[in-house]
Amino acid sequence: MESSALVYILLTAVTLLLALCVDNRDYVAARISGRRAAGERVGFSREQARNLVAETAIFCLLTGVSACRIAVGNDYWPYRFNFRLIAQERHVSSELGFNLIVKGMQDLFGYDNYLPIFALFSFITVLFFVLALHDQGSLYAFSLFLLLTGGYYFNSLNTVRYYLALAIALYSMKYVLRGEYGKFVLWVAAGCAFHKSILLVIPVYLTARWLAAIRLKKWHYVAGGVFVLSLIFGKDIYRRIVFHFYGFYENSAFDNSRISYVNLLKCAAVLLLCGICYRRSIREDLMNRFYFFLNVAGFVTFCCGGFIPEVSRVAYYMMVSQVFLIPRLLADMEEGWLRRLAYAGVIGAFTVYFAFLLRGMYSVDVRLLPYLNWIFD
């Protein structure tokens, strides 16, 4: 591993140290409910000011590394080529909102001036990630650790449009939890202007929210079983739906029925942890139940949705909720050897995953390393 990998390692270490200064446990419940916490003073307290400074520093560091990159990512130069086509008003497969922003940026900064375009999308993507952590991360540092080591931030240096949509989806979860469904749909519509796949979260998130708020009955399990069977035996119908929106995926290199068994294992491990913590953390907690059902959906997607091209992109909309769920589950566990073992297992597993992620960044179909930027390279 060459020296530029230290950029990612140091970025992770420094932002996590800053995140340790953030304590927003007393405010997350109020943000989710949409009301001020009982007894909360008007204006900024010293603690809130400290949180704001630390979160701003984290945002600047994450945005800086992403925005200043050049030739990083296997789709960096294909994106640049598409920027040219958009400026020439030629056909591209990307969504209208993305195309309008790219066209406007090139009108402003000049034809083929692609660095500001990448910087703008880096800014927006990181902003939504940080805002989502601010509003839903009860244990901010732990959630940031999972976001970074789980690869969501670093993979956003690749696949620009998709990870912007994923960040918006993560941010929009708070509106589902609040029951502000109109705002949720509007944010998803905004994300749809960059990647149509985000439309999937409307039925998935609303169903998860509905299931989280009710007591399950036998017919719910029957309906769930029927849906799983439909994925197994009705895959041709689902494929026709997918290819209606993404026809260029059919019979492409992405249409390979490949499943990420590592991500499948992650979902299974989280569901096992949910089973252990069910009585204490899942049964009565609306937020945890919502995140739990999203992970059930992610697990089912990986198990039965291998026929979907780039199935991980579909499942990530659901399993990204782990960055909030896992810290909440571990914090609710009783003191003792099991809690210590669970903490050690989660931290160790994600650290090892991060190490393999860094190693895989040199692959020709990833190319996130070596890291180059337009300031020094």
C-alpha positions as CSV (number, residue, x, y, z in Angstrom):
1,M,0.0,0.0,0.0
2,E,1.6,3.3,-1.1
3,S,1.7,6.5,0.7
4,S,-1.4,8.2,-0.7
5,A,-3.5,5.7,1.2
6,L,-2.5,7.6,4.3
7,V,-4.7,10.4,3.2
8,Y,-7.8,8.2,3.7
9,I,-6.4,6.7,6.9
10,L,-5.5,10.1,8.4
11,L,-8.8,11.6,7.3
12,T,-10.7,8.8,9.1
13,A,-8.6,9.2,12.3
14,V,-8.8,13.0,12.4
15,T,-12.5,13.2,11.7
16,L,-13.3,10.5,14.3
17,L,-11.3,12.4,16.9
18,L,-13.3,15.5,16.1
19,A,-16.5,13.5,16.2
20,L,-15.7,12.5,19.8
21,C,-16.3,16.2,20.7
22,V,-19.9,15.9,19.4
23,D,-22.6,14.9,21.9
24,N,-26.1,15.3,20.5
25,R,-27.9,12.5,22.3
26,D,-30.2,14.9,24.0
27,Y,-31.3,16.5,20.8
28,V,-31.8,13.6,18.3
29,A,-35.2,12.6,19.8
30,A,-36.4,16.2,19.5
31,R,-35.2,16.5,15.9
32,I,-36.9,13.2,15.0
33,S,-40.2,14.3,16.7
34,G,-39.9,17.8,15.1
35,R,-40.3,19.4,18.5
36,R,-37.9,21.1,20.9
37,A,-36.6,19.0,23.7
38,A,-38.3,19.6,27.0
39,G,-36.4,22.3,28.9
40,E,-34.1,23.1,25.9
41,R,-33.1,26.7,26.0
42,V,-33.6,29.0,23.0
43,G,-30.3,29.7,21.2
44,F,-27.0,27.9,21.3
45,S,-25.7,26.3,24.4
46,R,-22.0,25.8,24.9
47,E,-22.4,22.1,24.1
48,Q,-24.3,23.0,20.9
49,A,-21.6,25.5,19.8
50,R,-18.9,22.8,20.4
51,N,-20.9,20.4,18.3
52,L,-21.3,22.9,15.5
53,V,-17.6,23.6,15.4
54,A,-16.6,19.9,15.4
55,E,-19.2,19.0,12.8
56,T,-18.2,21.9,10.6
57,A,-14.6,20.8,10.7
58,I,-15.6,17.3,9.8
59,F,-17.7,18.5,6.9
60,C,-14.8,20.7,5.6
61,L,-12.3,17.8,5.8
62,L,-14.5,15.3,4.1
63,T,-15.5,17.8,1.4
64,G,-11.9,18.9,0.9
65,V,-10.6,15.4,0.2
66,S,-13.4,14.6,-2.1
67,A,-13.6,17.9,-3.9
68,C,-9.9,18.3,-4.6
69,R,-9.5,14.8,-6.1
70,I,-8.4,14.4,-9.7
71,A,-8.4,11.2,-11.8
72,V,-9.6,9.3,-8.7
73,G,-12.3,6.7,-9.4
74,N,-12.8,4.4,-12.4
75,D,-15.6,6.6,-13.7
76,Y,-13.8,9.9,-13.3
77,W,-12.9,10.3,-16.9
78,P,-16.2,8.8,-18.2
79,Y,-17.9,11.5,-16.2
80,R,-15.7,14.1,-17.7
81,F,-16.6,12.8,-21.2
82,N,-20.3,13.0,-20.3
83,F,-19.8,16.6,-19.1
84,R,-18.6,17.4,-22.6
85,L,-21.6,15.7,-24.2
86,I,-24.0,17.6,-21.9
87,A,-22.3,20.9,-22.8
88,Q,-22.8,20.1,-26.4
89,E,-26.4,19.3,-25.7
90,R,-26.0,15.7,-26.9
91,H,-27.8,12.7,-25.5
92,V,-26.6,11.2,-22.2
93,S,-28.3,8.6,-20.0
94,S,-28.0,10.7,-16.8
95,E,-31.0,12.4,-15.2
96,L,-32.3,15.9,-16.1
97,G,-31.4,17.5,-12.8
98,F,-27.8,16.3,-13.1
99,N,-27.6,17.4,-16.7
100,L,-28.9,20.9,-16.0
101,I,-26.4,21.5,-13.1
102,V,-23.5,20.3,-15.3
103,K,-24.6,22.5,-18.2
104,G,-25.0,25.5,-15.9
105,M,-21.6,24.9,-14.3
106,Q,-19.9,24.7,-17.7
107,D,-21.7,27.9,-18.8
108,L,-20.4,29.6,-15.7
109,F,-16.8,28.2,-15.5
110,G,-16.2,27.3,-19.2
111,Y,-16.4,24.3,-21.4
112,D,-14.7,21.2,-20.1
113,N,-13.8,22.9,-16.8
114,Y,-14.7,19.7,-14.9
115,L,-13.0,20.4,-11.5
116,P,-15.7,22.7,-10.2
117,I,-18.4,20.3,-11.2
118,F,-16.9,17.4,-9.2
119,A,-16.3,19.8,-6.3
120,L,-19.9,20.9,-6.3
121,F,-21.3,17.4,-6.2
122,S,-18.7,16.5,-3.5
123,F,-20.0,19.4,-1.4
124,I,-23.7,18.4,-1.8
125,T,-23.1,14.7,-1.1
126,V,-21.0,15.3,2.1
127,L,-23.5,17.9,3.3
128,F,-26.3,15.5,3.2
129,F,-24.2,12.8,4.9
130,V,-23.2,15.2,7.7
131,L,-26.8,16.5,8.1
132,A,-28.1,13.0,8.4
133,L,-25.6,12.2,11.1
134,H,-26.5,15.5,12.9
135,D,-30.2,14.7,13.0
136,Q,-30.2,10.9,13.6
137,G,-26.8,10.0,15.0
138,S,-27.5,9.5,18.7
139,L,-23.9,8.4,19.1
140,Y,-22.3,10.7,16.5
141,A,-18.7,9.4,16.6
142,F,-19.8,5.7,16.3
143,S,-22.1,6.5,13.4
144,L,-19.4,8.4,11.6
145,F,-17.0,5.5,12.2
146,L,-19.5,3.1,10.5
147,L,-20.1,5.6,7.6
148,L,-16.4,5.8,6.9
149,T,-15.2,2.3,7.5
150,G,-18.3,0.9,5.9
151,G,-17.2,2.6,2.7
152,Y,-20.2,4.8,2.0
153,Y,-18.2,8.1,2.1
154,F,-15.1,6.7,0.2
155,N,-17.2,5.0,-2.5
156,S,-18.9,8.4,-3.1
157,L,-15.7,9.4,-4.7
158,N,-16.9,7.0,-7.4
159,T,-20.4,6.7,-8.8
160,V,-21.1,10.3,-8.1
161,R,-24.8,10.4,-9.0
162,Y,-25.7,7.3,-7.0
163,Y,-24.0,8.3,-3.8
164,L,-25.6,11.7,-3.9
165,A,-29.0,10.0,-4.1
166,L,-28.0,7.7,-1.3
167,A,-27.0,10.6,0.9
168,I,-30.3,12.3,0.3
169,A,-32.1,9.0,1.1
170,L,-30.2,8.8,4.4
171,Y,-31.1,12.4,5.2
172,S,-34.8,11.9,4.3
173,M,-35.3,9.1,6.8
174,K,-35.9,11.6,9.6
175,Y,-39.1,12.8,7.7
176,V,-40.4,9.3,7.5
177,L,-39.8,8.9,11.3
178,R,-41.6,12.2,11.9
179,G,-44.5,11.2,9.8
180,E,-43.9,14.2,7.5
181,Y,-44.4,12.1,4.4
182,G,-44.9,15.1,2.1
183,K,-41.4,16.4,2.9
184,F,-40.0,12.9,2.5
185,V,-41.5,12.6,-1.0
186,L,-40.2,16.0,-2.0
187,W,-36.7,15.1,-0.9
188,V,-36.8,11.8,-2.8
189,A,-38.1,13.7,-5.9
190,A,-35.1,16.0,-5.6
191,G,-32.8,12.9,-5.4
192,C,-34.6,11.4,-8.4
193,A,-33.2,14.4,-10.4
194,F,-29.8,12.8,-10.0
195,H,-30.5,9.0,-9.8
196,K,-33.9,7.4,-10.5
197,S,-33.1,4.4,-8.3
198,I,-33.9,6.5,-5.2
199,L,-37.6,6.2,-6.1
200,L,-37.4,2.7,-4.6
201,V,-37.1,4.1,-1.1
202,I,-40.7,5.6,-1.2
203,P,-42.5,2.2,-0.9
204,V,-39.6,0.6,1.1
205,Y,-39.2,3.4,3.7
206,L,-43.0,3.9,4.1
207,T,-43.6,0.2,4.5
208,A,-40.8,-0.1,7.1
209,R,-42.3,2.9,9.0
210,W,-45.8,1.4,8.9
211,L,-44.5,-2.0,10.2
212,A,-42.5,-0.2,12.9
213,A,-45.6,1.4,14.2
214,I,-47.8,-1.6,14.5
215,R,-47.9,-5.0,16.2
216,L,-47.3,-7.7,13.6
217,K,-50.0,-10.2,13.0
218,K,-50.0,-13.6,11.2
219,W,-51.2,-12.1,7.9
220,H,-48.2,-9.7,7.9
221,Y,-45.8,-12.7,8.0
222,V,-47.9,-14.4,5.2
223,A,-47.7,-11.3,3.1
224,G,-44.0,-11.0,3.6
225,G,-43.6,-14.7,2.7
226,V,-45.6,-14.2,-0.5
227,F,-43.4,-11.2,-1.5
228,V,-40.2,-13.2,-0.9
229,L,-41.6,-16.0,-3.1
230,S,-42.5,-13.5,-5.8
231,L,-38.9,-12.4,-5.9
232,I,-37.8,-16.0,-6.3
233,F,-40.4,-17.1,-8.9
234,G,-41.3,-13.8,-10.5
235,K,-37.9,-12.4,-11.2
236,D,-38.7,-12.0,-14.9
237,I,-41.4,-9.5,-14.0
238,Y,-39.1,-7.5,-11.7
239,R,-36.4,-7.5,-14.4
240,R,-38.8,-6.0,-16.9
241,I,-39.6,-3.3,-14.4
242,V,-35.9,-2.6,-13.8
243,F,-35.0,-2.5,-17.4
244,H,-37.9,-0.2,-18.2
245,F,-36.0,2.5,-16.3
246,Y,-32.5,1.2,-16.9
247,G,-32.6,-0.5,-20.3
248,F,-28.9,-0.1,-20.8
249,Y,-28.2,-2.5,-17.9
250,E,-29.8,-5.5,-19.7
251,N,-27.2,-8.0,-20.8
252,S,-24.5,-5.6,-19.8
253,A,-21.4,-6.4,-17.7
254,F,-23.5,-5.4,-14.6
255,D,-26.2,-7.9,-15.4
256,N,-24.3,-10.8,-13.9
257,S,-26.4,-12.0,-10.9
258,R,-23.4,-11.3,-8.6
259,I,-24.2,-11.0,-4.9
260,S,-21.9,-9.4,-2.4
261,Y,-21.7,-12.1,0.3
262,V,-19.8,-9.7,2.6
263,N,-22.7,-7.3,2.6
264,L,-25.1,-10.2,3.0
265,L,-23.1,-11.3,6.1
266,K,-23.2,-7.7,7.4
267,C,-27.0,-7.7,7.2
268,A,-27.2,-11.1,8.8
269,A,-24.9,-10.1,11.7
270,V,-26.9,-6.9,12.3
271,L,-30.2,-8.9,12.4
272,L,-28.6,-11.3,14.8
273,L,-27.7,-8.4,17.0
274,C,-31.3,-7.1,16.7
275,G,-32.5,-10.5,17.9
276,I,-30.2,-10.3,21.0
277,C,-31.4,-6.8,21.8
278,Y,-35.0,-7.2,20.7
279,R,-36.8,-7.0,24.1
280,R,-34.6,-4.1,25.3
281,S,-34.2,-2.0,22.1
282,I,-36.4,-3.1,19.3
283,R,-39.8,-4.0,20.6
284,E,-40.9,-0.5,21.8
285,D,-38.5,1.9,20.0
286,L,-40.0,3.3,16.8
287,M,-36.6,4.5,15.4
288,N,-34.9,1.1,16.0
289,R,-37.9,-0.8,14.6
290,F,-37.8,1.3,11.5
291,Y,-34.1,0.7,11.0
292,F,-34.6,-3.0,11.8
293,F,-37.2,-3.5,9.1
294,L,-34.9,-1.7,6.6
295,N,-32.2,-4.2,7.4
296,V,-34.6,-7.0,7.0
297,A,-35.4,-5.6,3.5
298,G,-31.7,-5.3,2.7
299,F,-31.1,-8.9,3.7
300,V,-34.0,-10.2,1.6
301,T,-32.7,-8.1,-1.3
302,F,-29.3,-9.7,-1.2
303,C,-30.7,-13.2,-0.7
304,C,-33.4,-13.1,-3.4
305,G,-32.5,-10.2,-5.6
306,G,-29.4,-11.4,-7.3
307,F,-31.2,-11.0,-10.7
308,I,-31.1,-7.2,-10.2
309,P,-28.1,-5.6,-11.9
310,E,-25.9,-3.8,-9.4
311,V,-28.1,-5.3,-6.6
312,S,-25.8,-3.8,-3.9
313,R,-27.0,-0.3,-5.0
314,V,-30.5,-1.3,-4.3
315,A,-29.7,-2.9,-0.9
316,Y,-27.5,0.1,0.2
317,Y,-30.6,2.3,0.4
318,M,-31.8,0.0,3.2
319,M,-28.6,-1.2,4.9
320,V,-27.1,2.3,5.2
321,S,-29.4,2.7,8.2
322,Q,-27.0,0.5,10.1
323,V,-24.9,3.6,10.8
324,F,-27.7,4.6,13.2
325,L,-29.1,1.3,14.3
326,I,-25.9,-0.4,15.4
327,P,-24.7,2.3,17.9
328,R,-28.2,2.5,19.4
329,L,-28.4,-1.2,19.9
330,L,-25.0,-1.4,21.5
331,A,-25.7,1.6,23.8
332,D,-28.9,-0.1,25.1
333,M,-27.2,-3.4,26.0
334,E,-26.7,-4.1,29.7
335,E,-23.2,-3.7,31.1
336,G,-21.3,-6.9,31.0
337,W,-19.2,-9.3,28.9
338,L,-21.8,-9.6,26.1
339,R,-21.8,-5.8,25.6
340,R,-18.0,-5.6,25.6
341,L,-17.9,-8.5,23.1
342,A,-20.4,-6.9,20.8
343,Y,-18.5,-3.6,20.8
344,A,-15.2,-5.3,20.1
345,G,-16.8,-7.5,17.4
346,V,-18.4,-4.5,15.6
347,I,-15.4,-2.3,15.8
348,G,-13.0,-5.1,14.8
349,A,-15.2,-6.3,11.9
350,F,-15.6,-2.8,10.4
351,T,-11.9,-2.0,10.9
352,V,-10.9,-5.2,9.0
353,Y,-13.5,-4.4,6.4
354,F,-11.9,-0.9,6.0
355,A,-8.5,-2.5,5.6
356,F,-9.8,-4.7,2.8
357,L,-11.6,-1.8,1.3
358,L,-8.4,0.2,1.1
359,R,-6.6,-2.7,-0.4
360,G,-9.3,-3.1,-3.1
361,M,-9.2,0.6,-4.0
362,Y,-6.2,-0.2,-6.3
363,S,-8.4,-2.5,-8.5
364,V,-8.9,-1.3,-12.1
365,D,-12.7,-1.3,-11.6
366,V,-12.4,0.9,-8.5
367,R,-9.3,3.0,-8.8
368,L,-9.8,5.1,-5.6
369,L,-6.1,4.7,-5.0
370,P,-3.6,6.2,-5.6
371,Y,-5.2,9.4,-4.4
372,L,-4.3,12.4,-6.5
373,N,-5.5,16.0,-6.1
374,W,-5.2,19.1,-8.2
375,I,-3.4,21.1,-5.5
376,F,-0.2,19.0,-5.2
377,D,-0.4,16.6,-8.2
